[in-house]
């Protein structure tokens, strides 16, 4: 996308705060990637002189070609035996403590800030992997503009060729959409999403209905009672759940939308028993999970509200923000991630022996979902499969009514 003056207009979301809480939970679950400069700077230090535990320890590794492809990274800090970065000490970054914040890997300096370039400017948000973001701690992002501007400069230095292509925007597969038309629709989406007197389920359905009305060119009356889920509905949820809430560490490509595998799982796996969502210890039917109520308290609703508002504001769910999906399919995919977030929260609660879902269970699900959405790649064939399976508003109503 050609550069214009609007590329450098930084948009900040309301209702999103951030300040690091120093919990250390962000520093686990992945190998921290490093650029060439990061690696040369950090590996040149004899860390064993500071702490004996680093003596004779292999701290770094080369990234595999598939890991580094399309990124500025070539190396990584190895995960420690506990799954955390070995430089996490007493819940604080040891690199930071010895050499300052600018000595850390570039990705750590940017975290949890995210930037998405669009035709009307760059939209900033923060990752809900961060507990500081989850807890909405600190000052609003709108009061941190100067700092966010500095982080944007770092992002542009690290990703100089990051110019997402928004030229093929569509309301649905066969209905093009201009960027200005989208921005007006987004205003309506966020307005509906802010209607706190409605349940989260009802807000998702209201936005879906509004988008379908835009597609059909006329208001669409709510359909009759949705009825039970069909086998294809369940297959779809099971296939998505395997991607976003895996029960084991995923290997190369296992977390991506492989079109053939995804189509098989959604269209054909239903001929075999197994329409169940798995945890590390057992699996659960949708009927079992439907008996457990998702909490409706203020803290849970606020977290879920902020999470999905952030993704809509930052345009991280359709078009160049997610696999070039059309707006309707992208939003319906977002709706299904909400369903799976609820289901995983229930499974987390059951796995710890509880019969009710707590705020902490929802936090675990939100952080897992955020991490996996950031790692997932969606190719053209997989996007076409999603366009086929996710357009139906009737399917969305059935799924929401039965989960």
N, C-alpha and C positions, 0 to 999 in steps of 0.2 A: 504494500500500500504506500503510495507516495507520501512524503512528509509534508505536513502543512502546519500552520501556526497552532491549530487546535490540538496537534499531537502533544503539545507541551502544557495544555490546560489540565491541571490536576484536580480531579473531583474526589471529595472525601465524603464518606457516608455518615449520616446522622445516627445517633443511638448506639454507636460502637466505640467502646473505650479500650485502651490498652496501656498496661504497665507490667513489666516483668515481675513475677512474684518470687523468683528465685527457687522454684520447687525442683528444678532439674528434670522434670518429666518430658520435656521436649527433646532431651538429648539421648533418646533411646529408640530402638526399633529400626534403625537403619545405619548404614555405613555413611559417614559424613563425606560428601564429595568435595574434591579440591581442584582448583585450577593449577596450572603449571606454577604460577607465582606463589600460590598458597603452599604448594608442596615444597618448593625450594626454600621458602621462608621458614616454614614450621619444621620440616625434617632436618634443617641445618642445626637446630638446637639440640644440645645433649641433655635431654630431659631427665636422664638418670642422675645428673648432678643435682637436680632439684629434689628428686624423690626416688628412693631405691626401687620402688615398684616398676619404674620404667626401664630399669637396667635389664639388658638382654631380652627386652620385649619388642616384638615386631609390631610396630604401631601403624604402618601404612601398607597399602597395596595398590597395584595398578587396576584401574577399572577395565572390565572386559569391553570389547568393541561395542556390543549391544547396549551396555550401560552408558557409554560415553557418547554414542552416536547422537548428533544434533545438539550437543551440550558443550559448554566451555570447560568441562571437567575431564581430567585424565587420571586422577588418583582419588583415593579415599582413605579416611581414617578407619581402621578396622574396628568393628564392634568388640567390646570387651566380653568376657565370659558371662556377664550378667545381662548382655544385650544392650548396654549403654556405651556411650563414647568413653574410651579409657581416660580421657582428659576431664571427665566429670568427677570432681572430688568434693565431698561434703555439699553436694547439690549445687556447686558452683564450677565455672569453667576454669581449669587450671591454666590454660593458655592465657586467658584474659587476666588472671590474677598476677601472672609473672611478666607479661609483655603488653598488656593493655588491650582494649576492645578491637583496635584496628589490626592487631596481629592475628586474630582468629581467622578461620576460613571465611571466604567471601560470603558463602551461603549462610553462615551463622550470623554474620554482621547484618544481613538483610532480614533474616527471620524475625518476626512472623509476617513481615509486610509483603503484600502481593500487588502487582501492577498490571493492568490490562489496557493496552492501547486500542483505541477505537476511533472512528471518524470524528467524534465530538470531544476528543481528549483522552486522557489517561485516568482510569478509575482505580482508586486504591482501596484495598481492604486488608484484612489480617487473617491469618490461618487459625482455625479453631482447633488445631493440634495443641496450640499454646494454652496452658491453664490460665494465664493472665487474660487471654481473650475470652475463654469460656466463662470466667468469673466476671468479665466486664470491668476489670479493675483499672484504676488510674484515670487519667483525663480523657475526654472525648477526642477522637482523631481530629475532629474539626478544630480543636484547640492546639493541635500539634503540627500545623501546616509547615512551618519552617523546617522542622525535623523530617517530616515526610518528603519535602522537596529534596533534602539532602540524601535521603534513602533512594529516591527516584533517580538521582544522578548516579548513585552507586549501581543501581539496577541497569541503567543504560550503559554504563561502562562494562558491566559483566555480560550483558546481552545486547550488544550493539545492533544486531540484525533482527531483533525481536519486533516485527511489524506484522501482526496478524491480519489476514485477508478477510475483510468484511464485505467484499464486493458482491457476494452471492447470497445475500440475505433473503430468507423466505419465511412467510407465515406458515405455509405448509409446502409440501413437495412441489406442487404445481401452481403456487401463488407467491410471486416475488413480493418483497417488502423493502421499502426504502428505509434508510437509517432514521430520518425524521419521523416517518410513520411509526417505526419501532419505539422511539423515545416517547411518543404520545401514549402508545399502548403500555409502556413500562410505567408511566405515571399512574395509569388506571390499576395496573397490577399491584404496585406498592400501596396505593390508596386502599384497595381491597384487603391487602395483607395487614394493614394497620387497623382494621376493624376489630378491636379487641373484644367487643361484645359477642363476636362469632367464635365458634370453636375453630381450631386449626384445620380440622378436616373440612369444615364448611368453607373456610377461606380458600383452601386449595381447589375445592369444587367450583366456587364462585369465579375464580380466575380462569379455570378450565372452560366454564360456560361462556365467559366473556370472550375468550380467544376463539372458541368455536363459532360464536355469533359473528365475530369479525370475519371469519373464514366464509361463512354462509351468507353474509351480507344482511342478516336479519336476526332479531333476538330469537333465541331457541328456548322453548319452555322446558323446565326440568323434566326428565323422563320419569316413567313410573318406577315403582320399587325395583331396585337393581337385581334382586335375586341372588342366589349363591354363586360363588366363584366357579368358573369352568376349569377344566384340566389345563387348558392353555394359559389361563391366568396364573395358576399355581406354578406351572412350568417356568413361566417368565420370571416370577418372583424367586424361585429356587435358583435359576441361572444367574440372575443379578446378585443374589445373596452370596453365591460362591465367589463372585468377583469382589464385592465390597466388604464382606465379613468372612474371609477365609478362615478355616479351622487350623491351617498349618502355614508355615512360611512358603510363599509362592516362589516357584522357579521361573526361569526365563520365559517370558511371554504368557505365563499362566494367569496373570492378573489383567491381561488385556482382553478386549473384545475381539477374540478370534471369530470371524464370521461363521465359519463352518461349524466349529465347536458350539458356539452360542446358538446357532440355528438348530443344531441337533438337540441340544439340551432343552430348548423351548418348544420345539415342534414334535419331537419324537420320544423323549425320555418318559413321557406320560404313559406309554404302553407298558412300562415296567413299574413295579412298586417303588416308591421312594420320593413322593412329593412331600418332602419334609425338609426343614431347615436344621442344619447340623451345628452342634457345639463340639468342643474337644472331647466331651464325655458321652454324649448321646444326641439323638435327633428328636425334633418336635414336629407334630402335625400342625397345620394352620388352625384346626379345630381346637387343639389343646391350648394354643397361644391365645385364641380368641376369648378364652375364659378368663384371662388375666387382663385387668384394666390398666391402660396406660395412664399415668398420673396427670391430673389437670391442675396441679398447684401452680402458684405464680412463678416460682423459680424455674420449673421445667418449661412452662409456656414461654417465659422470657428467653430462655436459652434457645429453644427451637425457633422462636420468632426471629431472634437476632441472626441465627445461623442461616436461615433461608433468605432473610432480607439481604444479608451480606452477599450471598451468591447471585441474587437477582440484580442488585445494585452494581456489582462488579462484572456483570455479563458473563459469568463463568458457567453457563448452563446450556448455551445454544450457539449457533453460528461459529465464529472463530474462537469463541470461549469454550466450546466443547464439541469437537468432532464435526463442525459445520452442520449440526442438526437444525432443522426448521424450528421456528419459535414454538409451535404447538407441541411437537415431539420433544423438544428440549425441556419444556415446562412439565410435560407428562413424565419424563424421566426423573425430573426433580421431585415430582409428587411420589413416584415409586421409591425414591431414596428415603423420603419421609416415612413411608410405610415400612421399609426395611429397617430404618432406625428404630421405629417402635418395636418391631419384632425382635431385633437384636437386644434392645433394652430388657425385654421380657426374658430372653434367653440368658442374659448376663445375671439377672435376678435369680432365675431358677438354678443356674449353675453354682450359685453361692448358697443355695438352700433356702432362699426366701420365696415367699408366696406373693409378694407385692413388689412393684417396681419403685425404686428410690431415685432421687435426683442423681446420685452417684452412678447408678446404672445407665442413666441417660447420657451422662457426661462421657462414660466409656464408649458408648455407641457413637456419639457425635465425633469424638476424637478419632475413632477408627474409620468412620466414614470419610471424614475430611482428609485423612492421610491417604486412603485408597483412591479417592477422587483425584488427588494430586498426582498419583502414580499411574493411573490408568490411561492407556492409549486407545483411541477409537479410530480405526481405519475406515476407508470408504465403504467396503462391503458390509462391515459391521454397522455403520451408520445407516445404510440402506435397510438392513434388517430391523433396526430400531424404528425407522420411519414406518415400516410395515406393521410392526407390532404395537406401537405406542400411540398411534393417532387416535384410536377409538376412545371417546369420552365415556361410553358405556362401560368399557373395561375398567377405566379408572374408578367409576362409581361402584362397580361390583367389588373391586379390590378394597377400596376404602370402607365399604359397608361390612366387610367380612374379616377385617383385621384389626 
